Structure formats: C-alpha cells, structure tokens
Amino acid sequence: MFVTDAYFFPEGQGEHFARARYGEFRVNQDGVALLTGLLDEKQNRL
C-alpha cells in the first residue's frame, strides 16, 4: 500500500489545518488508500 503524507487545502486555511495530528483514510477493494480528512489530537475531524 502506498500512502501520501500530503494534504492540499484552500489558500488561507493553513492555520486551521496546522492543528492536525492524524490522517483519516479509506481503503478501496484494491487496497488503495485515500486520505479523506485530518483529525486533531482528540481525533476530532477538522
């Protein structure tokens, strides 16, 4: 499985997403992982 450490967000929202500590992924039937969201230290979605 290949997973990216990159997450692109709209310009001007970097401060909001800087709180991220975890990534949320979905894996399809072929084993391909897709980053679907970012989570804070309490695992709340940003």
C-alpha positions in Angstrom: 0.0 0.0 0.0 1.3 3.5 -0.8 0.0 6.3 1.4 0.8 10.0 0.9 1.7 12.4 3.6 0.4 15.4 1.6 -2.9 17.1 2.1 -3.9 20.1 0.0 -6.3 22.7 1.4 -7.6 26.0 0.2 -5.3 29.0 0.4 -5.7 30.9 3.7 -6.7 27.8 5.8 -3.3 26.6 6.8 -3.6 27.8 10.4 -6.8 25.8 10.8 -5.3 22.6 9.4 -2.0 23.0 11.3 -3.7 21.5 14.3 -3.9 18.1 12.5 -2.2 15.2 14.3 -3.8 12.3 12.5 -5.0 11.4 9.0 -8.2 9.6 8.2 -8.1 7.1 5.4 -10.4 4.9 3.3 -9.1 1.9 1.6 -10.8 0.6 -1.5 -11.2 -3.1 -2.6 -7.9 -2.9 -4.5 -6.0 -1.8 -1.4 -5.6 1.8 -2.5 -5.7 4.2 0.5 -7.2 7.7 0.1 -6.7 10.4 2.7 -10.2 11.7 3.4 -9.7 14.0 6.3 -7.5 15.3 9.0 -8.0 14.9 12.8 -6.9 16.8 15.8 -5.1 15.4 18.9 -8.5 14.1 20.3 -9.3 12.6 16.9 -12.0 15.2 16.0 -12.3 15.9 12.3 -11.0 19.3 11.3 
